[in-house]
């Protein structure tokens, strides 16, 4: 079999999308695929579509369609052919031999975008790990060699083939990355444990890519997270503290956006980042209210949440971008057993106050908030509360007693009351006027 050098990829790209009969949203899928290509920096020259009952084992699209694509590659001087599908290594190799240009499937395209967007040390490691695992199944001659085979006196001999050398070096690099990621994961876990000890709830933003998560994050926290109207504008997770009017403090986490057919290697590689989502007290599922495919996107996000084990976390649906079609800001309590749905515009700020009110009410239910009156002889209990980091404010009374404003997890308060023989009703929502005047 004749081997060939893999061609270098450029920016001039043909887009290929094949329908397999059951897909009814080909136009919407094509729009998203084109946006993916543009986000990766490609210049789409043309779209070649077709339909089949099942993928062809050799070329995925069949010999006739493959010849048509090859003709278009030559006619338009394309440097890259992008498929909105997952190709097997053999299919990718056969198509590159036929087209004489680089072929990239959907997984490779998304990985390329992630490689461009990663900014943090952890993000770059995670993307590289996913890329190496993906490329390890696609090693052929012409692979951009990690190291040239050595030669010279005393070094000649059968040795390793270039393919074996590349595979060995890939395995070594993957092992190195896993080792570095394990250290980063332990550091992140320490941060999460610190928040748990301090009883600070975490609210994680999740949603389909380009739903407006980062815009909402900035609007709530007055942060300056990068925002752009493109897929995967934000890749690395960002954490910011947020103080609500009822005294509740929380950590808001902006996470990577999801997408249909999210590469399995990416989900695995980003487990440590997505752990923020899994361990969150509450999820804010941000949805583009103006998106015609929002129901399908909701389902895709829920599938990823299930894959990472976060499907059991309470989830509040936030319908964003109501300014696009003029939908009014509103609070829908569709089911008393479920969290309400909030309709808002993170861009204009309309409806943000409704979201804050829902967060205040929901998180307050999970926390013990109020004032506790302690006698002078209850110093041990006072010390215990400070040890639990439950005291947000303190005033001393003239008689030597203490007024403590508490903010702690409700379960910890119940456990403390049982241990200290306290009545849970002793926690006052407001400081009585006669106590406030003598404090």
C-alpha positions as CSV (number, residue, x, y, z in Angstrom):
1,X,0.0,0.0,0.0
2,X,1.4,3.4,-1.0
3,X,1.7,5.8,1.9
4,X,1.5,9.6,1.5
5,X,2.5,12.7,3.5
6,X,-0.5,14.3,5.2
7,X,-1.1,17.7,3.6
8,X,-0.9,20.8,5.6
9,X,-4.3,22.3,6.5
10,X,-5.1,25.9,5.5
11,X,-8.1,28.2,6.0
12,X,-9.9,27.8,2.7
13,X,-12.5,25.1,3.5
14,X,-15.3,23.1,2.0
15,X,-18.1,22.2,4.4
16,X,-19.7,18.7,4.1
17,X,-22.9,17.7,5.7
18,X,-24.9,14.5,5.1
19,X,-28.4,13.8,6.2
20,X,-29.4,10.3,7.2
21,X,-33.1,10.6,6.8
22,X,-34.3,11.3,10.3
23,X,-32.8,14.7,10.7
24,X,-35.4,17.4,10.3
25,X,-33.3,20.4,11.3
26,X,-30.6,20.3,8.6
27,X,-30.7,24.1,8.0
28,X,-30.2,24.8,11.7
29,X,-27.4,22.1,12.0
30,X,-25.7,23.7,8.9
31,X,-25.9,27.2,10.5
32,X,-24.2,25.9,13.6
33,X,-21.6,23.9,11.6
34,X,-20.7,27.0,9.6
35,X,-20.4,29.0,12.8
36,X,-18.1,26.3,14.2
37,X,-15.9,26.6,11.1
38,X,-15.7,30.4,11.3
39,X,-15.0,30.2,15.0
40,X,-12.0,28.0,14.1
41,X,-10.7,30.6,11.7
42,X,-11.8,28.8,8.5
43,X,-13.0,30.6,5.4
44,X,-16.0,28.5,4.1
45,X,-15.9,28.4,0.3
46,X,-19.0,26.2,-0.3
47,X,-21.3,23.7,1.3
48,X,-21.7,20.2,-0.1
49,X,-24.7,18.4,1.2
50,X,-26.2,15.0,0.5
51,X,-28.3,12.2,2.0
52,X,-27.7,8.6,2.6
53,X,-29.4,5.7,4.4
54,X,-26.2,4.8,6.2
55,X,-22.5,6.0,6.2
56,X,-20.2,4.3,3.7
57,X,-17.6,2.2,5.4
58,X,-14.7,3.4,3.1
59,X,-15.5,7.1,2.4
60,X,-18.5,7.9,4.7
61,X,-20.2,9.8,1.8
62,X,-20.0,7.2,-0.9
63,X,-17.7,7.1,-4.0
64,X,-19.9,9.3,-6.1
65,X,-20.2,12.1,-3.5
66,X,-16.5,11.7,-2.7
67,X,-15.6,12.3,-6.4
68,X,-17.9,15.4,-6.4
69,X,-16.1,16.8,-3.3
70,X,-12.7,16.1,-4.9
71,X,-13.7,18.1,-8.0
72,X,-14.9,21.0,-5.9
73,X,-11.6,20.9,-4.0
74,X,-9.7,21.3,-7.2
75,X,-12.1,23.9,-8.7
76,X,-12.1,26.1,-5.6
77,X,-8.5,25.5,-4.6
78,X,-9.7,24.4,-1.2
79,X,-7.0,23.6,1.5
80,X,-9.3,21.8,3.9
81,X,-12.5,19.7,3.9
82,X,-14.6,19.9,7.1
83,X,-17.2,17.2,7.9
84,X,-20.0,17.8,10.3
85,X,-19.8,14.2,11.4
86,X,-17.5,11.8,13.2
87,X,-15.2,10.0,10.8
88,X,-13.2,6.9,11.5
89,X,-9.4,7.0,11.1
90,X,-9.7,4.9,7.9
91,X,-12.4,7.1,6.4
92,X,-10.3,10.2,7.1
93,X,-7.2,8.6,5.6
94,X,-9.1,7.5,2.5
95,X,-10.6,10.9,1.9
96,X,-7.3,12.7,2.3
97,X,-5.7,10.4,-0.3
98,X,-8.6,11.2,-2.7
99,X,-8.8,14.9,-2.1
100,X,-5.1,15.5,-1.6
101,X,-5.9,18.0,1.1
102,X,-6.5,17.9,4.9
103,X,-9.8,16.4,6.1
104,X,-11.1,17.2,9.6
105,X,-14.2,15.8,11.2
106,X,-16.5,17.5,13.8
107,X,-14.5,16.3,16.7
108,X,-11.2,17.6,15.3
109,X,-12.8,20.9,14.5
110,X,-14.1,21.4,18.1
111,X,-10.8,20.3,19.5
112,X,-9.1,23.0,17.3
113,X,-11.4,25.7,18.6
114,X,-10.8,24.6,22.2
115,X,-7.0,24.7,21.5
116,X,-7.4,28.4,20.4
117,X,-9.6,29.4,23.3
118,X,-7.6,27.8,26.2
119,X,-5.9,30.4,28.3
120,X,-5.2,28.9,31.7
121,X,-2.5,26.3,32.4
122,X,-5.1,23.7,33.2
123,X,-7.2,24.4,30.2
124,X,-4.2,24.1,27.8
125,X,-3.3,20.7,29.4
126,X,-6.9,19.4,29.1
127,X,-7.1,20.4,25.5
128,X,-3.8,18.9,24.6
129,X,-4.7,15.6,26.4
130,X,-8.0,15.4,24.4
131,X,-6.1,16.2,21.1
132,X,-3.5,13.6,21.7
133,X,-6.0,10.9,22.6
134,X,-8.0,11.8,19.4
135,X,-4.9,11.9,17.2
136,X,-3.4,8.7,18.6
137,X,-6.0,6.7,16.6
138,X,-5.1,8.6,13.4
139,X,-1.3,8.2,13.2
140,X,-0.2,7.6,9.6
141,X,3.0,8.5,7.8
142,X,3.2,12.2,7.3
143,X,2.1,12.9,10.9
144,X,4.0,15.9,12.1
145,X,6.7,13.9,13.8
146,X,7.3,14.6,17.5
147,X,10.9,13.6,16.9
148,X,13.0,12.5,13.9
149,X,14.5,9.0,13.9
150,X,18.1,9.1,15.0
151,X,20.9,7.7,12.9
152,X,24.7,7.6,12.7
153,X,27.6,5.3,13.7
154,X,26.5,3.0,16.5
155,X,22.8,3.9,16.2
156,X,21.9,2.2,12.9
157,X,19.8,-0.9,13.0
158,X,16.2,-2.1,12.7
159,X,15.0,0.2,15.5
160,X,11.5,1.6,15.6
161,X,9.5,2.6,12.6
162,X,8.4,6.2,12.6
163,X,4.8,5.1,13.5
164,X,6.0,3.2,16.5
165,X,8.2,6.1,17.6
166,X,5.3,8.5,17.4
167,X,3.0,6.2,19.3
168,X,5.6,5.8,22.0
169,X,6.2,9.5,22.3
170,X,2.5,10.2,22.4
171,X,2.1,7.7,25.2
172,X,4.9,9.4,27.2
173,X,3.4,12.8,26.6
174,X,-0.1,11.7,27.7
175,X,1.4,10.2,30.9
176,X,3.2,13.5,31.6
177,X,0.0,15.5,31.1
178,X,-2.1,13.2,33.3
179,X,0.5,13.7,36.0
180,X,0.4,17.5,35.8
181,X,-3.4,17.5,35.7
182,X,-3.6,15.4,38.8
183,X,-1.7,18.1,40.7
184,X,-4.0,20.8,39.3
185,X,-7.0,18.8,40.3
186,X,-5.8,18.4,43.8
187,X,-5.4,22.2,44.0
188,X,-8.9,22.8,42.7
189,X,-10.2,20.3,45.2
190,X,-8.6,22.2,48.1
191,X,-10.4,25.3,46.9
192,X,-13.7,23.5,46.8
193,X,-13.1,22.0,50.3
194,X,-12.3,25.5,51.6
195,X,-15.6,26.8,50.2
196,X,-17.4,23.8,51.8
197,X,-15.9,24.5,55.2
198,X,-16.8,28.2,54.9
199,X,-20.4,27.0,53.9
200,X,-20.3,29.2,50.8
201,X,-22.8,27.9,48.2
202,X,-21.6,27.6,44.6
203,X,-24.0,28.5,41.7
204,X,-22.7,27.2,38.3
205,X,-23.8,28.6,34.9
206,X,-24.3,25.9,32.3
207,X,-25.9,25.9,28.9
208,X,-25.5,25.5,25.2
209,X,-22.6,27.4,23.7
210,X,-23.4,31.0,22.8
211,X,-26.5,31.1,25.0
212,X,-25.2,34.2,26.9
213,X,-23.7,32.6,30.0
214,X,-20.7,35.0,30.2
215,X,-22.8,38.0,29.5
216,X,-25.1,37.0,32.4
217,X,-22.1,36.3,34.6
218,X,-20.7,39.8,33.9
219,X,-24.1,41.4,34.6
220,X,-24.5,39.6,38.0
221,X,-20.9,40.0,39.2
222,X,-19.8,43.1,37.4
223,X,-16.8,41.1,36.1
224,X,-15.1,41.5,32.8
225,X,-15.1,37.9,31.4
226,X,-14.5,37.8,27.6
227,X,-17.8,38.0,25.7
228,X,-18.1,37.5,22.0
229,X,-20.9,36.3,19.6
230,X,-19.2,33.1,18.7
231,X,-19.1,29.5,19.8
232,X,-16.9,28.6,22.8
233,X,-15.9,32.2,23.4
234,X,-15.3,31.2,27.1
235,X,-13.4,28.0,27.8
236,X,-11.6,28.3,31.1
237,X,-13.9,28.4,34.2
238,X,-14.1,31.7,36.1
239,X,-15.2,32.1,39.7
240,X,-16.5,35.3,41.3
241,X,-18.2,36.0,44.7
242,X,-21.7,37.5,44.7
243,X,-23.5,39.1,47.6
244,X,-27.3,39.1,47.6
245,X,-29.5,41.6,49.4
246,X,-30.6,39.1,52.1
247,X,-27.0,38.6,53.2
248,X,-26.5,35.4,51.3
249,X,-23.0,35.1,49.9
250,X,-22.3,32.7,47.0
251,X,-19.6,31.8,44.4
252,X,-20.8,32.1,40.8
253,X,-19.0,29.8,38.3
254,X,-19.0,30.5,34.6
255,X,-18.2,27.2,32.8
256,X,-17.6,26.0,29.2
257,X,-20.6,25.9,26.9
258,X,-22.0,22.6,25.7
259,X,-22.8,21.5,22.2
260,X,-24.4,18.6,20.5
261,X,-22.1,15.6,19.8
262,X,-19.6,17.1,22.3
263,X,-16.4,14.9,21.8
264,X,-16.2,12.2,24.4
265,X,-12.5,12.8,24.9
266,X,-13.3,16.4,25.8
267,X,-15.9,15.4,28.4
268,X,-13.3,13.1,30.0
269,X,-10.5,15.6,29.8
270,X,-12.5,18.4,31.3
271,X,-13.8,16.4,34.3
272,X,-11.8,18.5,36.7
273,X,-13.3,21.7,35.3
274,X,-16.8,20.3,35.1
275,X,-16.4,19.1,38.7
276,X,-17.4,22.7,39.6
277,X,-20.7,22.0,37.9
278,X,-21.1,18.6,39.6
279,X,-20.4,19.9,43.1
280,X,-22.5,23.1,42.7
281,X,-25.3,23.9,45.1
282,X,-27.5,25.1,42.3
283,X,-27.2,25.2,38.5
284,X,-28.4,28.1,36.3
285,X,-29.2,26.5,32.9
286,X,-28.9,29.5,30.6
287,X,-31.1,29.1,27.4
288,X,-31.3,31.3,24.3
289,X,-35.0,32.1,24.3
290,X,-34.8,33.3,20.7
291,X,-33.2,30.0,19.4
292,X,-35.6,28.0,17.2
293,X,-33.8,24.8,18.4
294,X,-33.8,25.6,22.1
295,X,-35.7,22.5,23.1
296,X,-33.1,20.3,21.4
297,X,-30.3,22.3,22.9
298,X,-31.9,21.9,26.3
299,X,-31.9,18.1,25.8
300,X,-28.2,18.2,24.7
301,X,-27.2,20.1,27.8
302,X,-29.1,17.7,30.0
303,X,-27.4,14.7,28.4
304,X,-23.9,16.2,29.1
305,X,-25.0,17.0,32.7
306,X,-26.0,13.4,33.1
307,X,-22.7,12.2,31.6
308,X,-20.7,14.1,34.2
309,X,-23.0,13.1,37.1
310,X,-24.6,16.5,37.6
311,X,-28.1,15.6,36.7
312,X,-29.2,15.3,40.3
313,X,-28.2,18.9,41.2
314,X,-31.1,21.4,41.5
315,X,-31.4,23.4,38.2
316,X,-33.0,26.7,37.5
317,X,-33.8,27.5,33.9
318,X,-32.9,31.0,32.7
319,X,-34.3,32.0,29.3
320,X,-31.9,34.7,28.1
321,X,-32.0,37.1,25.1
322,X,-35.7,38.1,25.4
323,X,-34.7,41.5,23.9
324,X,-34.3,39.7,20.5
325,X,-38.0,39.1,20.0
326,X,-39.5,41.5,22.6
327,X,-40.6,38.8,25.1
328,X,-41.3,40.5,28.5
329,X,-39.3,39.7,31.6
330,X,-41.3,37.3,33.7
331,X,-41.2,34.6,36.3
332,X,-42.9,31.3,35.4
333,X,-43.8,29.0,38.2
334,X,-44.9,26.2,36.0
335,X,-44.8,23.5,38.7
336,X,-44.8,24.1,42.5
337,X,-42.5,21.1,42.9
338,X,-39.9,22.6,40.5
339,X,-37.8,25.7,40.5
340,X,-39.4,28.6,38.7
341,X,-38.2,29.7,35.2
342,X,-36.8,33.2,34.7
343,X,-37.1,35.1,31.4
344,X,-34.6,37.9,31.1
345,X,-32.0,39.8,29.0
346,X,-28.5,39.8,30.3
347,X,-27.6,42.3,27.7
348,X,-30.2,45.0,28.6
349,X,-30.5,44.0,32.3
350,X,-34.3,43.4,32.1
351,X,-35.4,40.7,34.4
352,X,-32.1,40.5,36.3
353,X,-33.8,41.5,39.5
354,X,-36.2,38.6,39.2
355,X,-33.3,36.2,39.0
356,X,-31.7,37.8,42.1
357,X,-34.9,37.4,44.0
358,X,-35.2,33.7,43.0
359,X,-31.6,33.1,44.0
360,X,-32.1,34.9,47.4
361,X,-35.2,32.8,48.1
362,X,-33.8,29.5,47.0
363,X,-30.4,29.8,48.7
364,X,-32.0,31.2,51.9
365,X,-34.0,28.0,52.2
366,X,-30.7,26.1,52.3
367,X,-29.1,28.4,54.9
368,X,-29.7,29.5,58.5
369,X,-29.8,33.3,58.5
370,X,-30.5,35.5,61.4
371,X,-29.5,36.8,64.8
372,X,-28.7,34.7,67.8
373,X,-28.7,36.1,71.4
374,X,-26.1,34.5,73.7
375,X,-25.7,35.0,77.4
376,X,-22.3,35.9,78.8
377,X,-21.8,32.3,80.0
378,X,-22.2,30.9,76.5
379,X,-18.7,31.7,75.4
380,X,-18.0,28.1,74.4
381,X,-20.9,28.2,71.9
382,X,-19.8,31.5,70.6
383,X,-16.3,30.1,70.0
384,X,-17.8,27.1,68.2
385,X,-19.8,29.4,65.9
386,X,-16.7,31.3,65.0
387,X,-14.9,28.1,64.4
388,X,-17.6,27.1,61.9
389,X,-17.1,30.5,60.2
390,X,-20.9,31.1,60.7
391,X,-20.7,34.6,62.2
392,X,-21.0,37.4,59.7
393,X,-21.5,40.2,62.3
394,X,-21.2,40.5,66.1
395,X,-22.4,43.1,68.7
396,X,-21.7,43.0,72.4
397,X,-24.4,43.8,74.9
398,X,-23.9,46.0,78.0
399,X,-24.6,42.9,80.2
400,X,-21.7,41.0,78.6
401,X,-23.8,39.0,76.3
402,X,-23.4,38.7,72.5
403,X,-25.6,39.3,69.5
404,X,-24.3,37.2,66.6
405,X,-25.6,37.4,63.0
406,X,-25.3,33.9,61.6
407,X,-25.0,32.7,58.0
408,X,-24.5,28.9,57.8
409,X,-25.8,25.9,56.1
410,X,-29.2,24.9,57.4
411,X,-28.1,21.3,58.0
412,X,-25.2,22.5,60.1
413,X,-27.5,24.7,62.2
414,X,-29.9,21.8,62.8
415,X,-27.0,19.6,63.8
416,X,-25.6,22.3,66.1
417,X,-29.0,22.9,67.8
418,X,-29.3,19.2,68.5
419,X,-25.8,19.0,69.9
420,X,-26.1,22.2,72.0
421,X,-29.7,21.6,73.1
422,X,-30.8,24.8,71.3
423,X,-34.2,25.6,69.9
424,X,-34.1,26.3,66.2
425,X,-36.6,29.1,66.7
426,X,-34.0,31.0,68.8
427,X,-32.5,32.3,65.5
428,X,-34.2,35.6,64.9
429,X,-34.9,36.9,61.4
430,X,-34.5,40.5,62.5
431,X,-32.8,42.1,65.5
432,X,-35.4,43.3,68.0
433,X,-35.5,47.0,68.5
434,X,-34.9,46.8,72.3
435,X,-31.8,44.6,71.7
436,X,-30.5,46.9,69.0
437,X,-30.7,49.9,71.2
438,X,-28.8,48.4,74.1
439,X,-26.2,46.7,71.9
